[in-house]
Structure formats: C-alpha cells, structure tokens
Amino acid sequence: MKQMLNIALPKGRLGEKVYAMFEKAGFPCPSIKETNRKLIFENEEVGVRYFWVKPSDVAIYVERGAADVGVAGKDILLEYEPDVYELLDLGVGVCRMAVAAREGFRDDGARTLKVATKFSRIAKAHYASLGRDIDVIHLNGSIELAPILGLSDVIVDIVETGTTLKENHLEVVETVLPISARLIANKSGFKFKSERIEQIVRGLSMQTEEQA
C-alpha cells in the first residue's frame, strides 16, 4: 500500500476546479464525486486522502500537519502568514484585492482614513507603504455596508466581477494586489513525502503552463 498523502481542498467551486486538476495530474479519487455529506475521501491504490475544509482554514490544516498539502488563496497566505511552503501558483481562483469607496469619493488626505476590511494585515501593509494614516475597522461579513452607512470611508476586499460593488453604488479606487489559488505544503511533511509532493507539483505545473 502506498504512503498516504493528505490533501486539504477548499469547499466550493474553487475546490472542485482544483480537484479536477489533481485528478488530471494522476491523483484521482472517484468517491469525491459522489453526492453525499462525507468530508473525507480516500483512494488507497493511488495513496491519496482528500478532505473538504472552509477555504480560510486550509492553511491551518497544512501548517499544523493535518494535511501534507492544500490549496489556499494568496489573500489567506498574506493575511495569516502561515508557516508553510508555497509551491505553485495554480492560476485559478483569479481575482484581486482592491480598495473601494462610494461613487465619487476622493481621499483628501486631511484626516485619518477609516478602512473597513476582513483583511486587516493586508490593509495596514498597503497603507503603510503609502505613508497614509488609517483606522482599521475589522469586519467579518457584508463589508460593502460600511461605507454606505458611514462606518468607514473605504473598504479593502476581494473583487471578482465588481457587480456587488456596482449594485451598492461603490467603485474600485485602486488595486492592492492580484490574488490566485496557491499549492502549499507542510514543512516537515514536505521532507518526508517530498518525492510524492514534487510529483503533484509537476502534474499541476504542466496544466498551469497549458492555461498560460
């Protein structure tokens, strides 16, 4: 029996897309496609065990060794700075971290800027690089409400299509950084299972090159 490789996938559309890439790379697990509420799926023949977790938790599972490898957004890696290896940009889940405000808003720089965000570390680093004094308001959901209700001047959040912003009369004022899904590995797991993990990296890189 092959040594088992534990792989944490983000729940949802991105995870399904990423699983298809793993499958194509030679790490299939047919039971993952069955309709059920299971969270763990194994293919002993190939030596893989997949499990679905909340996207923001993938890095924790990998950092703490419950998963050998996983897939997490660059936003999560920058915000939480987990102690993991970042092995590959998968070129999927592409979006951007941006600053948005009410239509017509202009920052005159005269007073502290109120910034609402889930991504406090990223927001602080961005404005520190601009030398701008800010007051961070950490929120966990419906960030778009903050400038509408006057809680903040701007928001720092992930933008995919920008539809939600438009519907709420908000607009992107600047892009902070591009975001995409990354393959990450546990540091000690990488030592012991490096050959198998590198096999995954090779199989996935071939697909990212095809996409490019």
C-alpha positions, -999 to +999 in steps of 0.1 A: +000+000+000+013+035-009+021+060+018-010+082+022-008+119+012-034+141+030-047+169+008-069+198+021-092+213-006-113+244-002-150+237-002-170+252-031-164+259-068-127+266-065-122+232-047-140+214-075-119+231-101-087+223-082-097+186-076-101+183-114-065+195-117-053+169-092-073+142-110-057+151-143-023+151-126-028+114-117-042+116-082-079+106-087-104+098-060-137+088-077-157+088-044-152+126-041-177+130-070-205+110-052-234+130-038-231+127-001-222+147+030-188+129+036-158+152+042-130+127+038-124+107+006-096+081+001-081+062-028-057+037-013-045+025-046-031+059-055-023+068-019-044+100-015-068+112+011-087+144+002-109+164+026-130+195+022-125+224+046-135+260+047-112+280+024-098+302+052-089+271+072-069+252+046-036+269+057-042+260+093-047+223+085-015+224+064+006+244+089-003+221+117+003+189+097-032+175+095-027+179+057+005+174+038-006+198+010-035+221+004-048+249-018-053+284-004-058+318-018-029+342-018-051+366+003-052+340+031-014+335+030-007+372+032-033+379+059-025+350+082+012+343+072+011+306+080+044+288+083+041+267+051+059+263+018+042+280-011+049+257-040+029+268-070+005+295-084-023+274-098-036+302-120-072+296-109-095+315-084-081+347-100-094+379-086-078+410-069-077+427-035-089+462-040-098+494-023-134+505-030-155+535-019-188+553-026-190+566-061-173+600-063-154+596-031-120+613-030-094+609-002-081+643+005-055+630+030-065+656+056-077+632+082-073+596+093-089+573+067-114+548+081-109+514+064-133+485+068-120+451+060-117+414+068-080+417+058-065+439+084-029+429+079-031+434+041-048+468+045-023+480+071+007+470+049-008+486+018-015+520+035+018+519+054+036+516+020+018+548+010+025+565+043-012+570+049-026+571+084-056+548+088-081+535+113-089+498+106-124+485+113-122+447+112-155+432+100-163+396+091-191+400+065-210+424+043-181+447+041-199+468+014-223+481+041-196+500+059-191+530+036-229+531+028-238+535+064-208+559+071-189+534+093-159+537+070-146+558+041-133+529+021-132+491+022-104+467+013-118+435+000-116+408-027-132+419-060-140+393-088-165+409-112-173+441-092-211+435-096-218+437-059-199+470-057-219+485-086-252+474-072-243+492-039-231+523-057-195+516-048-165+516-071-129+504-071-105+532-065-073+512-066-060+476-069-039+465-039-027+431-054-037+402-076-049+371-060-050+334-071-050+299-056-017+285-044-005+250-037+010+249-002+028+222+018+035+214+054+072+219+060+080+187+078+056+167+056+075+180+026+107+165+040+092+130+044+070+130+013+090+152-010+090+128-039+052+124-040+046+161-034+070+170-062+051+146-085+020+166-077+038+199-084+050+186-118+015+173-127-002+206-118+025+229-133+020+212-167-016+223-165-009+259-154+016+261-184-012+250-207-035+277-193-009+304-197 
